[in-house]
């Protein structure tokens, strides 16, 4: 049985592997730092493989935060 958070299975964002019971996959450090929904990875290889896609997410979040700070939406 995979670990869950709020009833949802926790899976690697790259390969989709379910987090085994009693094991916690590492979270993206930037997601944690900026208190974003954390992206999980089962291994450093999966994190490196997924980074080009995940980087787009962080760029959008950075732009949104800048817009909000400048009084935009």
N, C-alpha and C positions, 0 to 999 in steps of 0.2 A: 504494500500500500504506500503510495507516495505521500510525502509530507504535504500539508495543506495550510492555506492561509485564508480564512473566511470560506472554507469549503471548496476553494479552487486549488487544483493541483499546481505545484510549483515545478516548472520545467525550464530546461536550458533554452535560452533565446535563439541559440544557433542550431542545435541538432534536435531539440525537442525531447531529449531524454528526461524522464520524470525523476524528480529528486527522491532517492530512496528513504525509507523510514529511518529516522534518527540521523540523517545527514543533511547538512545545510549547505547548498551551493553558494559560492561567493557572489556578492552583488557588485554591480558596476560602481566603482568608487565615486565617479562624478554624479551618478544618480543619488547616491547616499549623501554626498556633500551638499547638493542643492535640494535635498528633500523631495526628489522626484520619485515616481513609481519605480522601484528598483528592478533592473534587468538582471537576471540570474544567468550564470554560466557554470557548466559542469567541469570545465577545464580551461587553462590559459589558451590552449589551441582554439577552442570554440570561441572564446572572447576575441582573440585576434582575427579569426575568420569572420566574425559578425561585426567587427568595428566599423567597416566602411558604411554599413547600413545604419548602425546605431549612432554614428557620428552625425548623420543628418538630423536625427532626433535632437541631439544636443545643440546643434546649430540653430534649429528652430526655437528651442527653449531659450537660448541666449538672446535671440532677436526679440522674442516675446517679452522677456524680462526687461530688455533695454527700452522697448516701446512703452511698457507700463511705467517704468521709472521716469520717462519723459512726458508722462501724462496721456499717452495714447491708449488704445485698446489692444 
